[in-house]
Each structure stands twice: as C-alpha cells, then as structure tokens.
Amino acid sequence: MEWEEFKLSISNTDLNGIDSEYTFSTRNLVAQFKAQGAHLNKWWVMTPVDWICPCCKRRKSEIVRLNKHNYLTCQLHEHHDHMKEVVKSIFEDLSTKRDAIVADELSEKFAIKASFALSAYDNTIICFDCNKADADAKRLVKCHKFFSFSPKEISEFVCASPNSEHRIDSDKAVEVWQRVEPIFLMRLKLAQQLAEIASEKKDWYQPSARTAKQTERLAKWFLKFNGISKFTEFEPEKLLYNTEPFRGEKNSWRIKKVAISTKTPTDNDIAHLSAVRGRYWNKYDQEWTCPCCFRNKRSCVRSSKKNQWVMEIKKVPLFYQGNINGKRNEVAMCMDCVDSAINLGREVSKMLSLVLEFPSSVVTLQELSQVIIARPHSKHSFKNEAIEDLLLSICKRN
C-alpha cells in the first residue's frame, strides 16, 4: 500500500496509541473549529488521541485552539528540569577560570551524569499552555533563571478552561515558589560541589568500551536478524539456553527447611515500608487478613534478599467447583501463599506433563490453606504428607 493510500485509509478512524493530522479525530476537530488545517508537533503525534495533560487534566479536544493563521494549534512539549544546564554552566565557569585547565571530556560527562541526581522530576510531556504557564509563573515570582516548576506544581497554580490559554493564580504561584525555594537552593549548592569536583578533575567516572545497555541493544538486533524473535517477543534470548540447568526435584520448594525468623519489624520499620515500598501495604486496610494462611498484614511482613522488610499481596486464579466458561476464582493472598499455590501447580504440571497457563488454578483456597504452616515474619513451612495426598486428588480431577 502506498503512503497516500494509507493516509486515505485512516481518514475515518484513529490510530492506536498515537495521533495524526490525517485521522478522524483531528479532521473532526478541524471541521468543528472551522480551521484551515491543524498544526501538530511530534509529541502530539507520539501520544494517543485520549491523552490527558498531567498538569491541567485537559484532553486533546480541550487543548486545541485557533492560532492567528486560522490553523488549529495541536502542540505538546517536553517539560524538563534545568539542573543539567546549571551544573554544566558552573562547571565551564570554574574550569575556564583556572590557571591551568585540568578538566577534560570525561569531566564534563561526569558533571552531566551527576546532574540527573539533582533533577526534581523526570522529563514529562505537557500541553503548550502549561509549558507557557511555567515560564509566566517564573517571571511572576522572580525565581532563579534555571528553576522550573514540576508538572505537579504547575497543576497547583494554573486555572484551566477548554480551548483557552491558562490563567495563573498569582498568590498560589508565589506560595508554591516559597515552599520549594529552600530545596532548590540546596540543589544549587550540590550542583556547585559537583561542578567543582569535575572542574578540578577529581571525578570518578570511568566509561566502558561498551555498556551493558549497548550490548543488550545489539543482541536484540541480532536476535531479530537471526529469526529468534519471531518465536516470542518477550525475552527471546531465553529460548537459546536452559534457564534452570540445576533445578532440584519437583518437590524441592516444600521439602527444603526454612528457619523461622527471629526478627520482628518495629513500628518505624512498618512506617518506612509504607512510605517507601507501600504499594501493597497501603492498598489494603489494617484489618486485612490473608484468607489462606490467616496472618494479618503485619505478620506477613518479612525480610528478603533485596530488602530488610517486604510485604506483597497479589491476586491469583485458584480452582473452584463453580468454574463456568473458563472463569477462575481470583483471590488476593499474601505473597507466600501465592508462591505456594504456583509451586504446587508446577509440581502438578510436571507429574501430568501438562503446560498450565495459570499453575495456581489447580488448587482450591481451602486445600491450599490445609497444607500450609504459617509463621509470622517468615516464609511458610508445609505439611508434606498432606501435600502428597492432595497431589493425587488434584491429578485425578485433571
């Protein structure tokens, strides 16, 4: 199909995940505003039709408006923190003032890499009105030339209306700046220190001939070139080697003895978990109890290889007699119970030489509960004789 044919073919539809000047939604907006055409930029194209600005919460249809050429302005911008420019500017100033220049290309690379740790937010796509509001608010509060408000902070002082330029709540803008100024000044001091280190060639950055990311990118190209990727898009490299050559017996997951933990999390440990890794802790209320092992939230908290304290609650499909039209009984359980259900299902799949899409779906909640020995702040232990009988029962019904 030629490009012109393709453009014609999408005139009455929208593209998935991206936008276009030639698709239905844009053409409809042009007609609605009686515009001569649409003026798009790359970020408008690289975001979906239903994209919503993270600052003003307007949809694309509420962001567009006519410009002086009677074209529909369809513009989004990449909003970024300016710490890279700050560190680089100070670095160049300090280096050029030395009697003898000692900094080199690696020194500048160090300064730039280090600057990302000082950024207050990630580069974020926002609408052109919010991007302009950031610049206007900076002039209003008379802040440092390299400061920029974060998307969240912009949302605090913009007053948005459909298809119109934002109005700025000046009192709120001043309030936001006064709140963040002390932190910004602290970041400037750190920027000064990093720039000094780089300008004096006391940095520690040592580049690799080829980084791990570059190696991975090249390998992915060759996986595609050699036809491996056509078998699976997800980690195709794992097709080329045995990922578990030394895996133990199928029942090793329950036979191995795991000592009960003598550590107990303090109130501060729990508070830190909630604040830093609290996705699951905060999702469920304080009264939550695992329906399988009957431990409360706090008792489910235990240490792991990566973190001092972790707690996860996940939903997995379990077997139940009322299974109709492929529906499964999804139950939210502690991660230790989830792992137990999955491992039990994998053992069944090996016994029957089956490939199970959802290994946990072979066992009921009641069956799983009866073979688990729950311990506070520790992984489960198991009633292995009971599991042997349960496996036979599961195999019969499968």
C-alpha positions, 0 to 999 in steps of 0.5 A, spaced: 500 500 500 502 506 498 503 512 503 497 516 500 493 510 500 494 509 507 493 516 509 486 515 505 485 509 509 485 512 516 481 518 514 475 515 518 478 512 524 484 513 529 490 510 530 492 506 536 496 509 541 498 515 537 495 521 533 495 524 526 493 530 522 490 525 517 485 521 522 478 522 524 479 525 530 483 531 528 479 532 521 473 532 526 476 537 530 478 541 524 471 541 521 468 543 528 473 549 529 472 551 522 480 551 521 484 551 515 488 545 517 491 543 524 498 544 526 501 538 530 508 537 533 511 530 534 509 529 541 502 530 539 503 525 534 507 520 539 501 520 544 494 517 543 488 521 541 485 520 549 491 523 552 490 527 558 495 533 560 498 531 567 498 538 569 491 541 567 487 534 566 485 537 559 484 532 553 486 533 546 479 536 544 480 541 550 487 543 548 486 545 541 485 552 539 485 557 533 492 560 532 492 567 528 493 563 521 486 560 522 490 553 523 488 549 529 494 549 534 495 541 536 502 542 540 505 538 546 512 539 549 517 536 553 517 539 560 524 538 563 528 540 569 534 545 568 539 542 573 543 539 567 544 546 564 546 549 571 551 544 573 554 544 566 554 552 566 558 552 573 562 547 571 565 551 564 565 557 569 570 554 574 574 550 569 575 556 564 577 560 570 583 556 572 590 557 571 591 551 568 585 547 565 585 540 568 578 538 566 577 534 560 571 530 556 570 525 561 569 531 566 564 534 563 560 527 562 561 526 569 558 533 571 552 531 566 551 524 569 551 527 576 546 532 574 540 527 573 541 526 581 539 533 582 533 533 577 526 534 581 522 530 576 523 526 570 522 529 563 514 529 562 510 531 556 505 537 557 500 541 553 503 548 550 499 552 555 502 549 561 509 549 558 507 557 557 504 557 564 511 555 567 515 560 564 509 566 566 509 563 573 517 564 573 517 571 571 511 572 576 515 570 582 522 572 580 525 565 581 532 563 579 533 563 571 534 555 571 528 553 576 522 550 573 516 548 576 514 540 576 508 538 572 505 537 579 506 544 581 504 547 575 497 543 576 497 547 583 497 554 580 494 554 573 486 555 572 484 551 566 478 552 561 477 548 554 480 551 548 483 557 552 490 559 554 491 558 562 490 563 567 495 563 573 493 564 580 498 569 582 498 568 590 498 560 589 504 561 584 508 565 589 506 560 595 508 554 591 515 558 589 516 559 597 515 552 599 520 549 594 525 555 594 529 552 600 530 545 596 532 548 590 537 552 593 540 546 596 540 543 589 544 549 587 549 548 592 550 540 590 550 542 583 556 547 585 560 541 589 559 537 583 561 542 578 567 543 582 569 536 583 569 535 575 572 542 574 578 540 578 578 533 575 577 529 581 571 525 578 570 518 578 567 516 572 570 511 568 566 509 561 566 502 558 568 500 551 561 498 551 555 498 556 551 493 558 545 497 555 549 497 548 550 490 548 543 488 550 541 493 544 545 489 539 543 482 541 536 484 540 538 486 533 541 480 532 536 476 535 531 479 530 536 478 524 537 471 526 529 469 526 529 468 534 524 473 535 519 471 531 518 465 536 516 470 542 517 477 543 518 477 550 525 475 552 527 471 546 534 470 548 531 465 553 529 460 548 537 459 546 539 456 553 536 452 559 534 457 564 534 452 570 540 447 568 540 445 576 533 445 578 532 440 584 526 435 584 519 437 583 518 437 590 524 441 592 520 448 594 516 444 600 521 439 602 527 444 603 527 447 611 526 454 612 528 457 619 523 461 622 525 468 623 527 471 629 526 478 627 520 482 628 519 489 624 518 495 629 513 500 628 518 505 624 520 499 620 512 498 618 512 506 617 518 506 612 515 500 608 509 504 607 512 510 605 517 507 601 515 500 598 507 501 600 504 499 594 501 493 597 501 495 604 497 501 603 492 498 598 489 494 603 486 496 610 489 494 617 484 489 618 486 485 612 487 478 613 490 473 608 484 468 607 489 462 606 494 462 611 490 467 616 496 472 618 494 479 618 498 484 614 503 485 619 505 478 620 506 477 613 511 482 613 518 479 612 525 480 610 528 478 603 534 478 599 533 485 596 530 488 602 530 488 610 522 488 610 517 486 604 510 485 604 506 483 597 499 481 596 497 479 589 491 476 586 491 469 583 486 464 579 485 458 584 480 452 582 473 452 584 467 447 583 463 453 580 468 454 574 463 456 568 466 458 561 473 458 563 472 463 569 477 462 575 476 464 582 481 470 583 483 471 590 488 476 593 493 472 598 499 474 601 505 473 597 507 466 600 501 463 599 501 465 592 508 462 591 505 456 594 499 455 590 504 456 583 509 451 586 504 446 587 501 447 580 508 446 577 509 440 581 502 438 578 504 440 571 510 436 571 507 429 574 501 430 568 506 433 563 501 438 562 503 446 560 498 450 565 497 457 563 495 459 570 499 453 575 495 456 581 488 454 578 489 447 580 488 448 587 482 450 591 483 456 597 481 451 602 486 445 600 491 450 599 490 453 606 490 445 609 497 444 607 500 450 609 504 452 616 504 459 617 509 463 621 509 470 622 515 474 619 517 468 615 516 464 609 511 458 610 513 451 612 508 445 609 505 439 611 508 434 606 504 428 607 498 432 606 501 435 600 502 428 597 495 426 598 492 432 595 497 431 589 493 425 587 486 428 588 488 434 584 491 429 578 485 425 578 480 431 577 485 433 571 
